[in-house]
Amino acid sequence: MSKSTHKSFVEKLTGAIERNNSLLCLGLDPDPHKFPGFFPQAVDAEALLAWGRALIEQTADLVCCYKPNFAFYEQYGPAGLEALRQTIAAVPAGIPVLLDAKRGDIDSTAAAYARAAFEVWGADAITLSPYLGRDSVTPFLAYPGKMVFVLGYTSNPSASAVQEFGDGSQYLFEHIARQGQSWGSAAQVGFVVGATQPEALARFRALAPERWLLAPGVGAQGGNLTTALRAGLDRQGSGLIVPVSRGVIYATNPREAAQSLREEINQGRSAVPAPGQNGLPQHLHDLILQLYDVGCVQFGRFTLASGVQSPLYIDLRRLTGSPSLLRLAAHAYADLLQPLTFDRLAAVPYAALTIGTAVALAANCSLIYPRKEAKAHGTGQMIEGVYRAGEKVAVIEDLITSGGSILKAIETLESAGLIVADVLVLIDREQSGAKNLAEAGYHLHVVLHLSDILGVLHGAGRISAEQAALVERYLDEQRHPRS
């Protein structure tokens, strides 16, 4: 069948996803050495082509993409490469081909690799190594409509030894996620993130919410499908390509195996709480559920410091009991900080001191904090840490109700000549805090609103509709007290 030269990789991909109701990508990895029963004794171009064409014919209405692995064809020399070219040509025009080649070299060599991938082999996309930086990627993006998938966090067992390299504030794979997005648009650059690494997959989705992710590792490599879907789906419940090779291509009945896997993926998608609910990405849904599970958000009857009775109690000091949750929260703050201009962070005492330290590590920023009272010994200073008058400070607090403690901390900071414009909180109780800060001239940035928390917890079955309604009524009364 002739392949269309007019549709881009993304257009073909989204069309196939919708038409075939599938996120399944079939990997074409001819391996007669491990699976001799599927090939004749004499493996030549004709045999490899017949093998690939049979798989395509059996699965073309079940997949969103085909991913031939260059190495498995290259091992047979010219015959194998000719089989690769003809196999790609046999893919129906409406289904994209992603060539798994993991190229990465200087710009002149990369340009030659790009010509081979797109002009000779006829692929729509290719996997690349990011180690040489932008220069090694740009030549591939010179082809309109083509796409690259940059290796972000691979599925092999020793990946962490290299890809988690860093000083604690940022891992190498996170740097790749940020840098890679600057190399091209969401229709040009996606990422490869192994399904065997769900935390890295969730982190990529948080850092690159609009990018396509290719998540190998489901099946033979041990990646859990449901976990990968929870971590990698975007706000529309898509954005994730699930490649599978051995589980289908060496099955007794490849069509039946592909059909079963497609249904399993679709069932997994439906079981994952809708990422678009309340406009929240999946990693914030997970953050909410974990905050509830460790007791940071509790429901019942509580007396607040003001003496007011509340059906809800939020205690973010409990974050310290879960290092992984504290890190997740710190990264959520760090994401809010990215577009802001500031010289230092300032944590409001005392609940935000632990959070502020974690955020400073995640964002690689200097931290200071204003004291509630002057020390009666030593320097007697009101602000701890290193700073200079005239510097711009972003203020970190755990949550906001009326904003009184934040405004008091800002007063201390500004009295020392520091400049404050932005305040960041993990949770906004949606009472008078945002309004009070705005009236004072400060901009509030919020990770989670209380209404988001209620919606997610109710949707996940953690709280009943009655509990959610009770808190909503309480909040309404706090916003509009009776005279």
C-alpha positions in Angstrom: 0.0 0.0 0.0 1.3 3.5 -0.7 2.0 5.7 2.2 0.6 9.2 2.4 3.2 12.0 2.4 0.7 14.6 3.5 -0.3 13.7 7.1 2.1 14.2 10.0 3.0 11.6 12.5 0.7 13.1 15.1 -2.2 13.4 12.6 -1.8 9.7 11.7 -1.4 8.7 15.3 -4.4 10.5 16.7 -6.5 9.3 13.7 -5.5 5.7 14.4 -6.1 6.0 18.1 -9.6 7.3 17.5 -10.4 4.9 14.6 -9.0 1.8 16.3 -9.8 2.8 19.9 -6.2 1.9 20.8 -3.1 3.1 22.5 -1.3 -0.1 21.6 1.8 0.2 19.5 3.1 -3.0 18.0 6.9 -3.5 18.1 8.3 -5.4 15.1 11.4 -7.2 16.5 12.2 -10.2 14.3 14.4 -12.4 16.5 14.9 -15.9 14.9 17.7 -16.6 17.4 15.3 -16.7 20.4 12.2 -17.7 18.5 13.3 -20.0 15.7 9.9 -21.6 15.4 8.4 -18.5 13.9 10.9 -18.3 11.0 12.2 -20.6 8.3 15.8 -21.9 8.6 17.0 -19.6 5.9 16.2 -16.1 7.1 16.3 -13.8 4.1 14.5 -10.6 3.0 11.5 -12.5 1.7 11.1 -14.4 5.0 11.4 -11.3 7.2 9.0 -9.4 4.9 6.5 -12.2 5.0 6.7 -12.3 8.8 6.2 -8.6 9.3 3.5 -8.3 6.6 1.5 -11.1 8.3 1.6 -9.3 11.6 0.5 -6.0 10.1 -2.4 -7.7 8.2 -3.6 -9.3 11.5 -3.4 -6.2 13.7 -3.9 -3.1 11.5 -7.3 -2.4 13.0 -6.1 -2.9 16.6 -3.1 -0.6 16.9 -2.2 3.1 16.8 1.3 2.7 15.6 4.0 0.2 14.4 7.5 0.3 15.9 10.1 -1.7 13.9 13.4 -2.0 15.7 16.3 -1.2 13.4 18.8 -3.5 15.0 16.7 -6.7 14.5 16.7 -6.0 10.8 20.2 -4.7 10.5 21.7 -7.9 11.9 20.8 -9.6 8.6 22.7 -7.0 6.5 21.4 -5.8 3.2 18.7 -8.4 3.1 17.4 -7.4 6.5 17.4 -3.7 5.6 15.5 -4.3 2.4 13.0 -6.3 4.4 12.7 -3.3 6.8 12.1 -0.9 3.9 9.4 -3.1 2.4 7.8 -3.8 5.8 7.4 -0.1 6.5 5.9 0.3 3.0 3.4 -2.4 3.8 1.9 -0.4 6.8 -1.4 1.1 5.9 -1.2 4.8 5.1 -3.3 5.9 8.1 -1.0 4.2 10.7 2.3 5.9 11.6 5.6 4.1 11.7 8.0 4.9 14.6 11.5 3.6 13.8 13.2 2.4 17.0 16.9 3.3 16.2 18.0 5.4 19.2 20.3 7.5 17.0 22.5 10.2 18.5 25.5 11.9 16.8 26.9 15.3 15.7 24.8 17.5 13.4 26.3 16.4 10.1 26.0 12.7 11.0 22.5 13.3 12.4 21.5 14.8 9.1 22.5 11.6 7.4 20.6 9.5 9.9 17.6 11.7 9.4 17.7 11.3 5.6 17.9 7.5 6.0 15.1 7.3 8.5 12.6 9.6 6.6 13.7 9.4 3.0 15.0 5.9 2.6 13.2 3.9 5.2 10.0 5.9 5.1 9.4 6.3 8.8 7.2 8.9 10.4 9.1 9.2 13.7 12.3 7.9 15.3 13.8 7.4 18.7 16.9 9.4 19.5 19.5 9.7 22.3 19.8 13.2 23.8 23.4 12.9 25.0 24.8 15.2 22.3 22.2 17.9 22.9 20.1 20.0 20.5 22.6 19.6 17.6 21.9 15.9 17.3 18.1 16.4 17.2 17.6 19.5 15.0 18.4 17.8 11.7 15.5 15.4 12.2 13.1 18.3 12.9 13.9 19.8 9.6 11.4 17.3 8.1 7.9 18.8 8.3 5.4 16.5 10.1 8.1 14.1 11.4 8.6 13.5 15.1 11.4 12.4 17.4 11.1 10.5 20.7 14.0 11.4 23.0 15.2 8.8 25.5 14.2 10.2 28.9 14.2 7.3 31.3 14.7 3.9 29.8 13.2 0.6 30.9 16.4 -1.4 31.5 17.4 -2.4 35.0 20.6 -0.3 35.3 19.0 2.9 33.9 18.9 4.6 37.3 22.7 4.5 37.7 23.0 7.1 34.9 19.5 8.7 34.5 19.1 9.5 38.2 22.4 11.3 38.3 22.2 14.7 40.1 22.8 16.6 43.2 19.3 15.9 44.7 17.7 19.1 43.4 17.3 17.7 39.9 18.0 14.3 38.3 19.5 14.0 34.8 16.2 12.6 33.4 14.4 15.7 34.7 16.9 17.9 33.0 16.3 16.0 29.7 12.5 16.6 30.2 13.0 20.3 30.5 15.7 20.7 27.8 14.0 18.4 25.3 10.9 20.6 25.3 13.0 23.6 24.1 14.2 21.7 21.1 10.8 21.5 19.3 7.0 21.7 19.7 4.7 19.0 21.1 4.2 17.8 17.5 7.9 17.4 17.0 9.5 16.1 20.3 8.2 13.4 22.6 9.9 11.3 25.2 10.7 7.6 25.8 10.0 6.7 29.5 9.9 3.1 30.6 6.7 1.7 32.0 9.0 -0.1 34.5 9.8 3.3 36.0 6.3 4.6 37.1 7.7 7.4 39.3 9.8 8.7 36.4 6.9 8.4 34.1 4.7 10.4 36.4 7.5 13.0 36.8 7.8 13.3 33.0 4.0 13.8 32.7 4.2 16.6 35.3 7.1 18.3 33.6 5.8 17.8 30.1 2.0 17.7 30.3 1.4 18.3 26.6 4.0 15.8 25.2 3.6 12.4 23.8 5.3 9.7 25.9 6.4 6.3 24.6 6.3 3.8 27.5 8.1 0.5 26.7 8.4 -2.2 29.2 4.8 -3.6 29.6 4.7 -7.3 29.5 8.0 -9.2 29.2 10.0 -6.5 31.0 7.7 -6.4 34.0 6.0 -3.0 33.7 2.6 -2.8 35.3 0.1 -1.6 32.7 -2.4 0.1 35.1 0.4 1.8 37.0 1.9 3.1 33.8 -1.5 4.4 32.6 -2.1 6.2 35.9 1.4 7.8 35.7 1.5 8.6 32.0 -1.9 9.6 30.6 -2.4 13.2 29.9 -5.4 15.4 30.9 -7.4 14.0 28.0 -6.7 10.4 29.0 -4.3 10.0 26.0 -0.8 11.2 25.3 0.7 7.8 26.0 1.8 5.2 23.5 2.1 1.6 24.9 4.5 -0.4 22.7 4.5 -4.2 23.1 6.5 -6.7 21.1 7.1 -10.2 22.3 3.7 -10.5 24.0 2.0 -10.2 20.6 4.4 -11.0 17.8 5.4 -14.4 19.3 2.0 -15.4 20.6 0.3 -18.4 19.1 -2.5 -16.1 17.8 -1.0 -12.6 17.4 -4.4 -11.0 16.5 -6.0 -12.5 19.6 -3.1 -11.4 21.8 -3.2 -7.8 20.3 -7.0 -7.6 20.7 -6.8 -8.8 24.3 -4.0 -6.3 25.1 -5.9 -3.5 23.5 -9.0 -4.3 25.7 -6.8 -4.5 28.7 -5.3 -1.1 28.0 -8.8 0.4 27.4 -10.1 -1.1 30.7 -7.1 0.3 32.4 -7.8 3.8 30.9 -11.4 3.6 32.2 -10.3 2.5 35.7 -7.9 5.5 36.0 -9.6 8.5 37.5 -10.2 11.0 34.7 -7.0 13.2 34.5 -9.1 16.1 33.2 -11.4 16.2 36.2 -11.3 19.7 37.8 -8.6 20.5 35.2 -6.0 18.7 37.2 -3.2 16.6 35.7 -2.7 13.1 37.0 0.2 13.8 39.3 -1.9 16.2 41.3 -4.7 13.6 41.6 -2.1 11.2 43.0 -0.8 13.9 45.4 -4.3 14.5 46.7 -4.9 10.8 47.4 -1.6 10.4 49.1 -2.2 13.5 51.3 -5.5 11.9 52.4 -3.9 8.5 52.9 -1.2 9.8 55.3 -3.7 11.9 57.3 -2.7 15.3 56.0 -6.4 15.8 55.2 -8.9 14.5 57.7 -12.7 14.7 58.0 -14.7 14.7 61.2 -15.4 17.3 63.9 -12.4 19.5 64.8 -11.9 22.7 66.9 -9.6 25.1 65.1 -7.2 27.5 66.8 -9.8 30.2 66.3 -12.3 28.2 68.3 -14.4 27.6 65.2 -15.8 24.0 64.7 -14.8 22.5 61.4 -15.7 19.3 59.5 -12.2 19.3 58.0 -8.7 19.4 59.4 -5.5 19.9 57.3 -2.2 19.0 59.0 0.6 19.3 56.5 3.2 18.7 59.2 2.5 15.0 58.6 4.3 15.3 55.2 7.5 14.7 57.1 6.4 11.1 57.7 6.5 10.2 54.0 9.7 11.3 52.2 8.3 10.3 48.8 5.2 12.4 49.4 7.2 15.4 50.6 9.3 15.1 47.5 6.2 15.0 45.3 4.8 18.1 47.1 8.1 19.9 46.7 8.2 19.3 43.0 4.7 20.6 42.7 5.9 23.9 44.3 9.0 23.8 42.1 6.8 23.6 39.0 4.9 26.8 40.1 8.3 28.5 40.7 9.5 27.9 37.1 8.0 31.0 35.5 8.7 33.3 38.4 11.6 35.8 38.9 13.1 35.7 42.4 16.5 35.5 44.2 15.6 33.5 47.2 12.8 31.5 48.8 11.4 32.5 52.2 9.4 29.9 54.3 6.8 31.1 56.7 7.4 29.7 60.2 6.8 27.1 61.5 4.8 24.5 59.5 6.3 25.6 56.2 9.9 25.3 57.3 10.2 21.6 56.4 8.3 22.1 53.1 10.4 25.2 52.3 13.6 23.2 52.8 12.3 20.4 50.5 11.2 23.0 47.8 14.6 24.7 48.0 16.3 21.4 47.3 13.9 20.5 44.5 14.3 24.0 42.9 18.0 24.4 43.8 17.3 27.7 45.5 18.6 29.5 48.5 16.2 29.6 51.5 15.7 32.1 54.3 12.9 32.4 56.9 11.5 35.2 59.0 11.3 34.5 62.8 8.0 35.0 64.7 10.0 36.8 67.4 13.5 38.2 67.7 16.1 36.0 69.4 17.0 37.1 72.9 20.6 36.0 72.3 23.2 36.0 69.6 22.6 38.4 66.7 19.0 39.0 67.7 18.1 39.1 64.0 14.5 38.6 62.7 15.5 36.8 59.5 17.6 33.6 59.4 19.7 32.9 56.4 21.9 34.7 53.9 20.3 37.6 52.0 20.9 41.2 50.9 18.4 44.1 50.9 16.9 44.7 47.5 16.6 41.0 46.6 13.3 39.5 45.4 11.9 36.8 47.6 9.1 34.2 46.8 7.3 33.2 49.9 6.4 29.6 50.7 3.6 28.6 53.1 1.9 25.3 53.6 -1.7 26.5 53.3 -3.7 29.7 53.3 -7.0 30.5 55.1 -7.1 34.2 55.7 -3.5 34.9 54.9 -2.7 36.6 58.2 0.4 34.6 59.0 1.7 35.2 55.5 1.2 38.9 55.6 2.9 39.1 59.0 5.9 37.2 57.6 6.0 39.5 54.5 6.0 42.5 56.8 9.2 41.2 58.5 10.8 40.5 55.1 10.0 43.9 53.7 11.2 45.7 56.8 14.7 44.2 56.0 14.6 45.7 52.5 13.5 42.5 50.7 11.0 42.6 47.9 8.0 40.3 47.8 5.6 39.8 44.9 4.7 36.1 44.9 3.4 33.7 47.5 3.1 29.9 47.0 1.0 27.5 49.0 0.2 23.8 48.7 -3.5 24.2 49.6 -5.9 27.1 49.4 -8.8 26.6 51.8 -10.7 29.0 49.5 -11.8 31.4 52.2 -10.5 35.0 52.3 -6.8 34.4 51.8 -6.4 35.0 48.1 -8.5 38.1 48.3 -6.6 39.5 51.2 -3.2 39.0 49.5 -4.4 40.5 46.3 -5.7 43.6 48.1 -2.3 43.9 49.7 -0.6 43.7 46.3 0.7 40.1 46.3 0.1 37.3 43.8 -1.0 33.9 45.2 0.1 30.7 43.4 -1.7 27.5 44.4 -0.9 23.9 43.9 -4.3 22.6 45.1 -7.6 24.3 45.9 -9.8 22.7 48.6 -12.6 22.2 46.0 -10.1 20.2 43.9 -9.3 18.0 46.9 -13.0 17.4 47.7 -13.8 16.5 44.1 -10.9 14.0 43.7 -11.5 12.3 47.1 -15.2 11.9 46.4 -14.5 10.7 42.9 -12.0 8.1 44.2 -14.5 6.9 46.9 -12.3 8.2 49.8 -15.2 10.3 51.1 -18.9 10.2 50.7 -21.1 12.7 48.9 -22.5 13.7 52.3 -19.0 14.5 53.6 -18.1 16.6 50.6 -21.4 18.5 50.8 -20.8 19.1 54.5 -17.4 20.7 53.9 -18.8 22.7 51.0 -21.5 24.1 53.2 -19.0 24.9 55.9 -16.8 26.7 53.3 -19.7 28.7 52.0 -20.6 29.8 55.6 -17.0 30.9 56.1 -17.1 32.9 52.9 -20.5 34.4 53.5 -21.0 34.6 57.3 -24.4 35.5 58.6 -24.7 39.0 60.1 
